[in-house]
């Protein structure tokens, strides 16, 4: 079993583990007021409106298929694109009450499948065992939402080989 960072709150542990496990993520934001988790991915290109729509349709197709297999699978969260200094910032937001490790795995796979090498990813040099350990932490904390839902809003981001977390 993976070990939590004892000095950190469950929400902080969750965001750190997400950023360690999924190098596709540039940042995460837990918004206490709206009870949502926002995943940010940086795309090394300007994605035009047609390609943005194509991506949302791509996600919808997978989410609808998952809902056919498992009616409890959540509906697609909010997808938002913005352009900043020649890159596209893709934000996916989902209420924490419906977020699951299965959805996160699917989402990360679909980001990579659709955008491939265009995703800015700073992978940390980790062994497979460490990646699985981080996933165990994520799954454990997501399964105990009541322990961290009341936390203050927090933001975590990756810079180089480091992960930074701030109270909002």
N, C-alpha and C positions, 0 to 999 in steps of 0.2 A: 504494500500500500504506500502511496506517495505521502510525503509529509508536508503539512502546511507550514508556512513561515509563521512561527508563533508570535512574533511581535506585530504582525499585520492583522488587520480585520479580515473577515471572510470576503468582503467585496474587493478589497485590495488584493488579496490572494487570487481571487478570480481573474481580475484584470491582468495581473502579472503573468499568471499561468497561460491566459489566452495569448498574450504577446510572445511568450517564450515558445509556445506550441505552434502557433500559426504565423510564420514570417510574412505572410501576405498582408497582415494587418499593420497599418501605420500607427493607429491609435484606437482606443476604446473610451467610451464615455458612459458612465452610469448617471442618469438623471433621476434623482430621488423624487422630484415633484411629479414627473410624468411616469415614473416607474418603468423606464425604458433603458435599454442598452443599445448604444450606437457603435457600429463597427465602421472604421474608416480605412479605405484602401486607396493608395495612390497609383494612378495609371500614367505611365510615362508618355503621354500623347494627349492631344485634344480630341476627345470623343464627341463626334457630332450628334445632333438630335436623333437622326435615324438609327445610328448604332446604339445610342442609349435606349431607345424604344425596343430595339432588337434584343438587347440584354434583359430588359424587364420582361419581355415576352418569353425569353429563354428561361428565366427564373420561374415565371408563372407556369410554364409547361411542366417543369419538374415538381413544383409545389402541388399542382393539381393531381399529378400522378401519385405523389406520396399520400395525398388526402384520400385518393381512391383505395389505396392499400391500407391506410391507417386513418380513419376518420378523425382521430385526435391530433393528427399532424396539424400544426398551426397554419393559418393563412399567411400569405406573403406579407412581410412587414413593409415599412415605408422605404422606398429607394429614392435617393436624391443625388444629383450630379451637380458639380460646380467646377468652374475653370479657374485655375490660379497659376500664373507664371508658366504657362506652357504645359501644365499637367492637368489631369482631370482628377478631382477628388470625388470618390464614390462613397456615399454613406448609406448604410443599411441599418434601420432602426426597428427594434422589436420589443414589445412589452416583456418584462422579465417573467411575468406569470406564465407565458406560453413558450418561452425559449427553452430548448432542450439541446443536449449534446448531439442528438441525431440531426437536428436542424443545422447546428453550427458546422458539423462535419460536411453536410451537403453543401451548405453555403460556401465554405472555403474551397471545396472541390470545384464548384461552379464558377467562382471567381477565377480560379487558375485555368479551368478548361476554356472559358470564354476569352479571357484577356491574355493568357499565357505569359510570355516574357515581358509584356508591357507593364506588369505589376511590379512596383518597386518593393523588393523583398530583401531585407537584411536578415538572413538566416543566422541564428546563433549556432556556434559549433557544438552541437549536442549529439549524444548517442541516442539510438532508438529507445533505449530503456528510459532515458530522461524525458523524451517526448511522450512516451506512454504514461509516465508518472505525472506529467503536467495535465494530460488528458483525464487521468483519474481524479486529480484535484478539481478540474473544471466540472466533471460529471458529479462529483460529490457535493460541491457548493451549489450547482444548479439544482440539485435534488433537494436542497434545504434552503429554499428561497426565503423562508421566514427569518432565517438567521442574519440576512444581510439586506433585506428590502428596506429596512428603516435607516440604513446608513445615509450619511450626507452624500451629496453628489461628488463623484470622483472622476478624474481623467487620468488615463495612462497612455504614454506614447513611447515609441522606440526611437532611439537615436544612436546610430552606430551599434555597438554591442551592448548597449545599456537600455534598461527599461526604467522610466520615470513615472511616478504616480503623484498626483496632486489632489488635495481636497478642493472642491470648487467653491 
